Amino acid sequence: MGRIALVTGGSRGIGAAISKALKAEGYAVAATYGGNDEAAAAFTEETGIKTYKWSVGDYDACVAGVAQVEADLGPVEVLVNNAGITRDAPFHKITPEQWSQVIDTNLTGVFNMTHPIWPGMRERKFGRVITISSINGQKGQFAQANYAAAKAGDIGFTKALSQEGARAGITVNAICPGYINTEMMSTIPEKVMNEVILPQIPVGRLGEADEIARCVVFLASDQAGFITGSTISANGGQYLA
């Protein structure tokens, strides 16, 4: 059996592509999801990858969930923090609930998942923590003060934690996707896509989830052992950090 990888939000969109790519590389993969039972069941049927349901915003649920994954598969050696939500609104209209929901999932969720796995990685002197941030955590975005703040926080978390993990053989990195061709993007009107979004992207197209997954596969590999504290911008040239 290959190394054990845990992907949060791993049954849909970018997360599903990551889970599949890691499995194809020989990892034993567990994927978490937050609420869509039907999609998770379909994903498991298609891929054979077992899914686990819990909220990454709930620390106790993360501790229990990680324990179950490790009982089923073995110690988690690669953690991909991918789970995320949006609750977009201009700042003067955003509610405390919308703020808290996004911060709890997209930022605190990264802590909640990494914290119970970290001691085992330190003890074994090996680990990979890869967090999916966002281009909007780098540059900001109208009506996304909550989302941009959380995703920027993920980058700061990555830089700080990488310094703690380095001597223990643990690398900690972030990936910042731009506009990716997922189910979420399919709801955007064609006129907006062609006249507003695509002109912002120098390569002239949306990214594909598989392209983000390949970044994860590389960062998870032994060949990436000298890369830590880094942020990979995968955005087609839209924002140059």
N, C-alpha and C positions, 0 to 999 in steps of 0.2 A: 504493500500500500504506500502511496506517495504521501507527501506532507498534507496536513489537515488545514483547510482554508474555510473561514467563516465569512460570508458576505451578507451584510445587512441590506434589507430591501432588495434581496437577491433573486426574486422571482419574476420581476417585470422590468422592462426598459433597459437602461444601462446596466442595472444590477444583474438582470438575467443574462445579458451578454457576457458579463464578467464571470458569473458562475459557470457558464458553458465553456468559456475559454480556459478557465482554470482546470475544469474537469478534463478537457481535451489534452492538457499538458500533464495529466497524471495525478493531479491533486484529488484528495477525498474532500468533497465540498458539501458544506451545509449552508442553506440559504434561509434567512429570516424574512418574515413579512409582517405587516402590521394589521391588515384587516380584510384583504380580498381573498377569501377562502377558495372561491371558484378558480381564480387565476393561479393561485398557488397549487391547487390540485392538478390543474392542466399542465403546469410547468413540471411538476414531479412526474406526471405520466409521460410527458414528452422526453424528459432528460434523465430520469432516474435519480435526480438530485433530491434529497430529502429536505423538506421545508419545515420550519419551526415558527410558530406564531407568538410574538410578544412585542410590546412597545419599547423601543429603544429609549424613550423618554422616562421610563420607569426603572430606576436602578436595581431594585430588588428582582424585578422580572428579568433583567439582563443577567444578574448573578445566577439565578435559577436556570435561565435558558442556556447560558454558557456551560453550566455544570451538566445539563442534559446532553448537549452536543458532545462534550468531552467524554461522557459516559458511553455515548453511542459510537463515536469515531476515534477518540483519542485527543491528546492535548492540541489546542489550537496553536498553530505555528504562523499562520498568515491571517490577519484580520483586515477585511476591507470594509471601511465605514462608508457605506453608500446611501443608507436610508435618508430620505429627505422629503420635506413637504414645502408647499408655498401657501401663503395666505396674503396675497397681494392687495395693497390699498395705499393711496397717497397718505403721507404721514398724518395729515390733519384729520383723516378719517379712520386711521387704524385704531383698533381696540386693544386694550391690555391683553385680552384673550388671544387675539391674532398674533400679537408680539410673543407672548409666552409659548404658544403652540409651536411656533417656528424655532424659537431659541431652544426649547426643551428637546425637540427632535433633532434639529440640524447641528446644534453645538453641544448641549448637555448630553445628547445621545452618544456623541463621540467619546466623551468622558465615560459615560455609563458602560459602554461596550469595552473600551480599552482597559479600564481600571481593573476588572476582575481577571483579565487575560495576562496583563503585564507581569505579575509575579512569576508565573510559569515560564514566560519567555526569558526573564532575567535568570531564573534558576537553570534553564537549559542552555543559556548563552546563545540563543538564536531566536529571531522573530522578525516579522515584517508587519508593519502597521501602515496601511495605505488608506488615505481619506479622500473621498471625492468632494472637492470644494466646488467652486464655480467661477467663471469669468466675472460674475457680478460681485463676488467677494473681492476681486482685484480692482474693479473699476467703479463699482456701485451701479445702481439701476433705479430709475424712477419707479415709485410705488413698491419698492422692495427694501425699505430700510431694515425690516426685520430679517429678511433672507440674506441681504448683503452683509449685515452685521454678523450673522451666524457663520456664514461662509468665510468671511475675513477672519473670524475667530478660529475657524478650523485651521487656517494657515498659520496663525500664531501658535496654536497648540502644537502643530507639527514641528515648527522650528524649535520650540522649547523642549518638547519631549525627545526630539532627535538627539539633543545634547546629553540627555540622561541615559539613553539607550545605547549610545555608540560603543562604549567599552564593554557592554554586555552582548555584543553581537546582534543588536536589534536596530534595524533601520526604520525610520519614520518619514514618510513622504506624502505629498498631496498632489492631486491631479485637478486641474481647473478646466473642465470642458466649456466650450462655447455652446452655440446652438447645435443640438444633436437631434437627428431624425428619429424621434420617438413618438409614442402615441400622443403625448402632450402637445407636440408641435403640429400634429395633424389637424388640430382644431383651429389653427390660425387661418384666416381667410387668404385665399390665393393672392389677392391684390396686395394685402399687407406683406405676405411673404416675398413677393416679387419686387415690390416697390420700396419696402422699408427694411426688411431683415437682410435679404441676400446682398443688396448693395453695400452693406456694412462689412461683408466677409470677403476679403481679397481673393480667396480661392474660388468664390462664386457658388458655393453649395453648402448645405448643411453637413455636419459631421455624422458619422455612423457610430452606433453603439459599439460595434466591433473594434473601432479604432481606439476607443477609450479602454476597452477590454485588453487590447494588446499592450497598452501602456502598463496596465496593472500586472499582466503576466510578466513583463520584463522586470518591474520593480520587485515582484515577489521572488524572482529567481536568485540563485547564488551569484550569477554574473553581475547583479546590481548591488553587491555588498559594499561598494565604496560610495554609493549614492545615498545620502541621508540628509534630512532637513530641507529637501528640495521641493520646488513646486513646478510641475510640468504643465505648461499652458498648451492645451489642445483645442485651438479655437479658429483654425484656418487663417490666422493672421489678423483677426479682428481686433485684438488688443495685445500689444507687445509689452510684457512686463520685464 
